[in-house]
Amino acid sequence: MPYTPPPDLATLSLAEIARLNAERRLPPVEQWNPASSGDSLMVIKADGRWFHDGGEIRRPAMVRAFAGLLRRDEQGQHWLVTPFEQQSIAVEDAAFIATDVVMQDGALVFRLNTDEVVVAGPDHPLVARGDAELPALYLAVRHGCEARINRSTWLQLVDLAEADLTVTSQGARFSLVPV
């Protein structure tokens, strides 16, 4: 079945974005606790590229399918989870990359490298790490996984920020630099 990319974020209302997210219907990985585990031989590089056993996964549909099965445990280990087995996956920085952002109806809406859309707010906070000289900004996505905000998206956020380099989304306030 051919993949139809989502429409441009800037053309959607917040209600339309919420509807698109609801229609995605991700698997309930938070409900699965498989007894069997192993190593997937997969790596997500810091630039967002996925590899299996040394070879790059070049099919975007495969990456999107695997991304829907991701979760991160309390120790920071990422897992691909099914009802019957979980397999570890190495992640160099973050499982996702935020590649675009728009402000819609008082909310910051991010597009990820997997074409998913995440609305920042109390359930999906922005977290600044690093230091003032070299900040790194992350967005909570789901199941403990995060998206690293890429440079161009961070610069878009700076344009939307207050003078103190903070942004507000869905009533929550976030700093763009570590405090």
N, C-alpha and C positions, 0 to 999 in steps of 0.2 A: 504494500500500500504506500503510495507516495506521501512524503512529508510536506505539509503546508506550514510554512513559518508563521508565527503570530504577527499581527499587524504592528505597525510602528507605535511605540508607547505613547508618543505625544498626541496621537489621534484618538486615544481611548480615555473614557472617564474612569474614575475609581470604581464605580459600580460594574462597568464592563470588564475591568481588570479582575475584580473579585469573581465575576462569573467565569472568566477563562480559567482562573485557578481552581475553582470548584469543579469544572468539567474535566480537569486533568486526572483526577482519581488515582492517586499514587497507591501502591500496595501498602498494607498496614504493617510495615516492618517493626513498628514499636510494639506490636502484639505478639511477634514471633520470638520464641526462645529455643532455637534448635540445639540439640544435644551434641551434634557433630560439628567439628570445625576443622579448618585447614588453611592453607595459604593459596590465595588466588593467583600468585605470581604476577599481580598487577601493580602498577605504579601510576599515581597521578602526579605529574611534574608541576613545579611551581608556576609554569606558564599555562597550566590548564590542560595540557595534552595528556592523553591516557595511553599507557603501554601495557602489553601483556607478553610476558616471557621475552622481553627485549624488543618486541616489534610494536610500532605505533598502531593504535586502533584508529583507523581513518574514517570509519563509517559513523557519521553523527548520530544515526538512529541507534547504534549499539551503545554509544556513550550515554545517550539519553536513557536507554533502557537500564543500563548498569547504575546510573546516577539515581534512579528511582528506588534502588535497593540498598542505598547507602545509609549507614548510621555510624556514629562515633560513640564509644563507651567513655566512662568516667576517667579512664587512664589515658585517653586521647587516641586509642587505636580505632582505626576505621575498619568497617566490616561491610561486605556484600552479604545480605541476609535473605534467605528463603525460609519457608516454614520448616525445612528439613536439614539445612546446613548453613553455617556462616563461614565465610572465608575472609581472612585478613587481606587488607589492601594497603600498600604503602602510599602515604600522601606527604609530599615534600613540604607543602605549606598549607594550603586550604583545598578542600574538595572541589570548590567552584571558583570561578572568576566573575565578578560583577563588571559587565562591559558597557553599561549605559544606565542613566538615571534621568527621570523626569519628576517634576513636582506636579501632582494632580490633586486638587481638592484638599490641600493641607497634608498630603502624604507623599513621601519619597518612594517612588516605584523603581525598582532595579530590574534590569534584564541580566540574566546569567549567561555564561558561555554555553549552556545547555538549552537556551531559549526559554528557560523558566522565568517567571516573573515573581518577585518577592517584594512585598510592601513593608518597609521599615516601620517599626513601632515597638510597643511594649513586648509583643510576642516575637519580634524579629529585630533585636537591638543592633545598633552599630557600636563597635568596640574599637578604640584606638590603642595600638600597641607601638612598641619601638620608643623613639624619643622625638623631641621637637625638631631635631635636625633631619631625621629619617623616619617619619611616621608611617605606620602601616595600619590601614583601616579594614575591618572585617564586618561582615553582615551575618548574623545568625540566620541560617536557612531552615533546617529541620533536623530532628533526631541528633542533635549535637554537632552537625556539620555546619561549616561556615563557607562564605565566599570572600575572597580577598578582593577589595576594591582596586581595580587597575588604575594606572596613573591618569588616564584621560577622564575616567569617571570621577576620580578624586578631585580633579581640577573643575569638573562640572559642579561638584558639591561645594567647592570653595566659592564659586560664583553665586551659589544659592545661600551661602552661610551669612550669619550675622558678623559684625566686626570682631567678635571674640572667637571666631572660627567654630561656632556651634550651629547645628541645624535642628529643626523640629519636624517630627513626622508623627501623625496620629496622636498629638499631644505629648509625646516623649521628646526630650531634648538630648542631643548627642554631641560630643566634642569630636572634631576632626583631627585633633592632635592629642597625644597622651597628656594626661594631667598629673 
